[in-house]
Amino acid sequence: MTSLTTSARAVLFACASLGMCLLCAWLLFGRGASPLQTDLLAMLPSTERNALAERAVERLARASGDRMILLVANADDAAAKDAARELGEALGKRPAFTSVIAELPPFDLDQLVTPFLAHRFHLLTPADRALLAAPGFDAAAALARRLNEPFGANTGPALGDDPFGWLQHWLDRQPWNGGSLVPEDDLLTAHRDDGSYVLVIANLAGSSYDDTVQRRSLGVLETAERDIVAKYPGTRVLRTGAVFYAAAARAGAERDTHVVGIASTLGIAALLLFAFRSVRPLLVAFVSTALGVIGATTITILVFGQLHLLTLVFGAALLGEAVDYSIQYLCARANAGDAWIAERGVRQVRPALLLALATSLLGYALLALVPFPALRQMAVFAIAGMTVACASVFWLLPALLRQPARAPLAAPLVRLALGWQRVASGRRALLAIAVLAVAAVPGWLRLGHDDDIHLLISPPPSLDEQAAVIRGIAGFGGGSQFWLVEGADAEQVLQREEALTDRLDRAHVGWTGMTAMLPSRKRQAENLQLSCNLAFADTIGSHPSGSELPTEGVGADRIGERTCRSRIRAALSEAGFKPDTAEAYADAYPGSPFTLADWQATPAYTPFRYLWMDRASLVLPQGNDDVATLRDLAKGLPGISLIDKPAGITALFGRYRGYASLWLGGALLLVGAAFAWRYGPRAAWRVLLPPAAGIVFSVAALGYLGEPLTLFHVMALMLVLGVGANYAVFLREGEPHSADRPGAAYAGVLLSAVTALLSFGLLALSTMPALNHFGLTLLLGIGFTALLAPVSAPGRNHA
């Protein structure tokens, strides 16, 4: 009957596992889009005080959109232009891109002028405002300078449409003129000392974070780049865009996954073959572990809808811990010899496995409390994987391992374990731990800390360098710091932004913002009055202070228009303008205000729409990234706050690093309570000592290595506690069942420890700093704990 029950359980578990595998395959490959999350921003937690600020951060990060921004560079101007044309043609022919802009369509520069003519009297630069507001403005001199400009110097408004050059100055200050790119041979070209740079923009046929889109578009670009470099030697293609960062992150994760997954798999396989001298235990162990990883993947995607890069690499490392449960069952089978009964083996290992599972889950549950999407996902992945792997030992493995083992554990492994167990047991071991604890103090004192955001996200330096060059040449704004301006309506937002940007101009801090393109209604009304009250006062012989123009009230505008037109007409006629030209310019006064609707309808402003939100705007600093200075510039201004996402993440890292130390202390108390319940208060401290000492010595080693403590080191110590407690429990529970084979129980612990080191320890080789810190800490912690585990063995084994 027992045999039937065991078989029935195995069948049920196998059916559930098959369904889980099919579901996992469908979630990964059957829905078109890959669930792998390569959006680096999605890995970060919310740090800002309100949802609007978080939306602004995301809006800024998405500003480049789903497109590639490329600069084709060559020392030879003609070669750079020909290479850019051919690159554009090559990319444009492929379905990976919806559109490619290299050669400009037929374009009339008047398209950048005509939309503003109706608003010319409302648009003034700060310099022109200051000039007009200053006493003694000489309108005649200003007109004379304008008339005497060299022919062709003005490629903007015609002289008759802009006799004072105010509109020209306004257009020169627009953000599309912020870079050094100019139309040349139907291409946007910039010239530097090292050659010519030509802009090519390719819009992707899909999301930058879609794995398929990344592979297809980057493959097309690499082929096209290879062809033009071969045809035009010396050509370089500089690139930026979200797709490159996402693809680099994905490639790094895949590389880490292969290194960790393949290396740990081969290492664990070789170790299990050596220990059990049979292929069957190896296959059984990997079946159990594979089911754990598949279950973890399935549940994680069901819960979160996606799989983060960190989780992907962490999942490869999880092999080393998930295999522990099956290893303990296999060791029990090997030690039992011909007396092996599968069901009895389950009853033998069940207390140790359940207690070990509970301590591990406790560590991962604490990891889930950290408000980082990626870390929470790693915690859910681990909890699901550990649970499924442990359940497979109880439900599936008894049916697969009914026959006794062909041979006991490898004798060299048992002899090694017994030898070290004798050294690391009893009072001598306790004394050695005390001495090591004293030696650890200088390491603790040397310990610093580092909470930089780049611990989580560290894009390739080459991408950042290329982005900086493109930003300098093309004038595209960059950086992650900005001021968020909020208000009750659009007018209040613009007025508040002007209060900020006036300060920035006085402090000579560059910026990109809405009010450089769209002044508030109040500012435009002031501009209109300035253009009339002062610009022509000297021409007609009246002083601004005695102007007949009312300056306040609705009636002031009505009364002033007639007078302003006459002043304009007189000023232009006296300067020598033809009567019809003077009449046309005067009749255009006052025109109409430039509105938000006008701004949104102007094609030239399309790339800058990310700066405007509903009742909010973004102002980006240019050329200054000192946070203290930027914050001081906005001090005292209502509705304005400096948003610095990296600084917010860094502060959060530091805050939770402090919290994590408290959580770690609480976890130690909880695990100690569980051990006291299982083993009694007098024995519990011995079982808790190895993982606790492992934590102490690991932190000291980090100090001696000069590794600053980070949140990820501390979170890894949570796992050291969970995994280390497992080893103490395995040895404590296994000793009574292997009394006839001294060292066999500890040999199983060492086997589990080495498999963990072959997986988690390999994370120390990861290119992601966060996983690197995880791996190094676990490498140290697991190593120390495994070596100290004999202290937890029952007292009768102590020397």
C-alpha positions, 0 to 999 in steps of 0.5 A: 500500500505504501508502495502504491501511495508513493507511486501515486504521489510520484505520478501526481507530481510528474503530471503537475510538473509536466503541466508546469513545464508546458506552461513555462514554455508557453510563457517564454516562447508562445506569446510572441514578445519575450518576457525578459525585462531589459528596461533598466529603469524598470529595475529601479524602485520609486524614490520620488515623493509623488507620482508626478515626479516618477512619471517625469523621471520615466518621461525623461528616460524615454525621451529618445524614444524607440529609435537609434541616434547615429553619427557617421564620422570621417576625417574626409567630409565627402566620405562622411556624407556618402557613408551616411547616405548609404547607411541611411539607405541600407537601414531604410530598406529593412523592415527592422525600421519604420523610417530612417532619416539621413538625407533631409526632404526638400526643406524651406527654412521659411518653415522655421520662420513663418509660424512665428511671424504672427507672434513676433512682438510677443517673443523676446529673448532675455537679452533683448528684454534687458536692452529694451528695458534699459534707459537710453535704448537707441532705436535708430542705432539698432536699426542701423546695425540691422541694415548694415549686416553683411548680405546673407548673414541672416538666414531667418526672417526677412529684413522687412519682417524683422527690422530689429532682429528680435525674432531672429534672436528668438529663433537663434535661442531655440533648442534645435539650434543648441547643437552644431549640426547644420543642413549641408548637402541635404544632410545634418552635418557638424564639423570638428577638428577631427572631421565631419559628423553626419546625423542619421536617425532610425526609428525602430519597428517595435519597442527598444526593450523587445528582445526580438526588436533588439536582435533584428535592428542591431543585426541590420546595423552591424551589417550596414556598418561593416559595409560602409566601413569597408567602403569608406575606411576611417569611418566611425558610427557613434550611437546612442538610444535606449535600444543599445543600453537594453541590448548591452544589459541583455547581452551581459545577463546572457553572458553571465547566465552562460558562465554561471549556468554552464560552469556550475552545471558541469562542476556539480555534475563532476562532483556528484559523479565523483561522490556517488560513482553513478549517473543515476543520482546525477540525473535525479539531482538535476531533475529535481533542480530543473523542476525547481528552476522551471517552477520558479520561472513560471511562478515569477512570470505569472506574478510579475509578468516578466523576468528581470535581468538580475533574476535571470542570472540569479536563477542560474546560480540557484542551481547550487542551493536547489540541488542541496535537498536532493543531495541530502536524500542521495547521501541518506541513500548512499549511507543506508547501503542495502538497508535502504527503503525509499519511504524511510529515507524520506522520513529520515531527511524530512525534519532537516529539509523542512527546517532548512527550507524554512530558514532559507525562505526566511532569508528570501522573504526578508529580501522581498521586503526591500522596495526594489522590483528586481530584488523582490522578483529574485526573492519570489523566484528563490522561494518558488524554486526552493519549495518546488525542489524540496517538494520533489524530494518528498513526492518524486525522488522516492519513486525514482530511487527505490533501489539501494545505492550501488556504492557508498559515498566516495571514501576520499570525500568521507575521509576528508570530511572526517579529518576536518570534522575532528579538527573543527569540533569541540573546545579547540574549535570554539577557541579558534572561533574566538581567536578569529573573532578577535582577528576580525575586529580590524577588518570590521573597522576598515569597512566602508560603504558605497551606495552608488546607483551604478551598483545596480545599473552599470552600462558599458563606458563606451556607450556613455562616451558615445552618448556624450559626444552625440550630446555635444554635437547634436545638442540633445539634452542629457543627464538624469537631473532636472527641475520639476515645475508644478502649477495649478494650470499651464500659465502658473507652470510657465510663470514659475518656470520663468522665475527659475530660468531667470535665476539660471540666466543670471547665474550663467547656468545653461538650461533647456526648458519650455519657456525658451520656446513658450513664454507665459502669457504674462511674459508675452504681454510684458514683451509686447509693452516693451516693444512699444513703450521703449523701442521707439520712444527716442525715435519720436522724441518722447521719453519712456517715462512720459509715454502716452501708453497706458501700461495696465488694464485691458483698455491700455492695449486698445489705446496703445495699438494705434500709437505703437503702429504710428511709432513703428511706422515713423521709426522705420521711415526715419531709418530709411525703410521703404514706406510699404515695408514700414507700413506692413511691419506696423500693421502687423502689430500687435499680432497674437500671443503664442499659445500652448496649442500653437507650440504643440502644433509646431513640427519643430518642437516635436522632439521637445514635447517630453518637457511638457506634462499636464500642469507640469514641466521639466527644466534640464540643466546644461553644463552643471551637475553639482547637486548642491548648486542646482538645488540652491538655484531653486530654493524658495521658488514655489512649485519647483523641486530638483529631481535627481534619480541617481541621488534618490536611489543612492540615498535609498540604498544607504537607508535600506543598507542600515535597515538590512542590518536590523533585519539580519539581527532579527532573522538571527533571533528568529532562526535561533528561536526555531533551533531552540524549539527543535533542539532545546536552548542548550544545543541551539547556540551550537547550531546557530554558531556556524552561520553567525560566525560565517557572517562575522568573518565574511564582513571582516574579510570584505573589510580586509579586501577593501570592499566597501559594504553595499546593500547587496552585500548585506542582503547576501548575508541574509542568504548566508544565514539561510544557507549556512543554517541549512548546513548546521541542520543537515549535520545535526540531523544527519549524524545520528543516522550515519553513526556507523560511518563517521564523517559521512554526514559532514561529507554530505554537508561539504557536498552541498557547500561545494555545489553552492560555491560552484553556483553562487560563488560564480556570481562573483564573476558577474559583470553586474556589480550587484550580482558580483557583490552577492557572489563574493559575499556568498563565496566567503559566507558559505565557505566559512559556514561550511568549514565551521559546521562541525561545531553544530554536531551532537556533543558526543562527536566532539573531541 
